[in-house]
């Protein structure tokens, strides 16, 4: 069950000159639900205030039993009431969710997911449970 927690989710991704902005938007929609997109020159941002937007990532973590890996990244990147992680853009293009340790691991640039919440520990707990 998805908890009711106040949070802000933001995903950011660069749009390379060789990429179609609509396809990059689709890539982000492959990993996040119910987000609002804003296409800028050279980048795209997706935002949501619903923890449910992370449900595809949550399901992928469960399916691949990658709770410990995500937990390590989320804890290492924790700063006050905010944390973040990278996802591989090419993997997302084929509807797969794959964590990146470093931005350089995603040849076309990663998708950076940032989560902010006054209850960030609960959000992390749900995501990696």
Residue pairs with C-beta under 8 A, 6 or more apart in sequence:
2 51
2 52
2 55
2 126
3 51
3 122
3 126
4 51
5 51
5 117
5 119
5 122
5 123
5 126
6 49
6 117
6 118
6 119
7 49
7 50
7 51
7 115
7 116
7 117
7 119
7 120
7 123
8 47
8 48
8 49
8 115
8 116
8 117
9 32
9 35
9 47
9 48
9 49
9 50
9 51
9 53
9 54
9 113
9 114
9 115
9 116
10 45
10 46
10 47
10 113
10 114
10 116
11 28
11 31
11 32
11 35
11 45
11 46
11 47
11 111
11 112
11 113
11 114
12 43
12 44
12 45
12 111
12 112
12 114
13 24
13 27
13 28
13 43
13 44
13 89
13 109
13 110
13 111
13 112
14 42
14 43
14 108
14 109
15 21
15 24
15 39
15 42
15 43
15 44
16 108
16 109
19 108
21 39
21 44
23 93
24 44
24 89
25 37
25 39
25 44
27 89
27 92
27 93
27 111
28 35
28 37
28 44
28 46
28 92
28 111
29 35
29 46
30 56
30 92
30 93
30 95
31 56
31 57
31 87
31 92
31 97
31 111
31 113
32 46
32 48
32 53
32 54
32 56
32 57
32 113
33 48
33 50
33 52
33 53
33 55
33 56
34 48
34 50
34 52
34 53
35 46
35 47
35 48
35 53
36 46
36 47
36 48
37 44
37 45
37 46
38 44
38 45
38 46
38 47
51 123
51 126
54 113
54 115
54 127
56 97
57 87
57 97
57 113
57 127
58 126
58 127
60 66
60 96
60 97
61 67
61 70
61 127
61 128
66 99
67 128
67 129
68 128
69 99
70 85
70 99
70 127
70 128
71 124
71 128
73 85
73 99
73 101
74 83
74 85
74 124
74 127
74 128
75 83
75 124
77 83
77 84
77 85
78 120
78 124
81 116
81 117
81 118
81 120
82 114
82 115
82 116
82 120
83 114
83 115
83 120
83 124
84 112
84 113
84 114
84 115
85 99
85 100
85 112
85 113
86 99
86 100
86 101
86 102
86 103
86 105
86 106
86 110
86 111
86 112
86 113
87 97
87 98
87 99
87 100
87 106
87 110
87 111
87 113
88 98
88 99
88 100
88 105
88 106
88 110
88 111
89 106
89 108
89 109
89 110
89 111
90 106
90 107
90 108
91 97
91 98
92 98
92 111
100 106
100 110
103 109
103 110
103 112
115 123
115 124
117 123
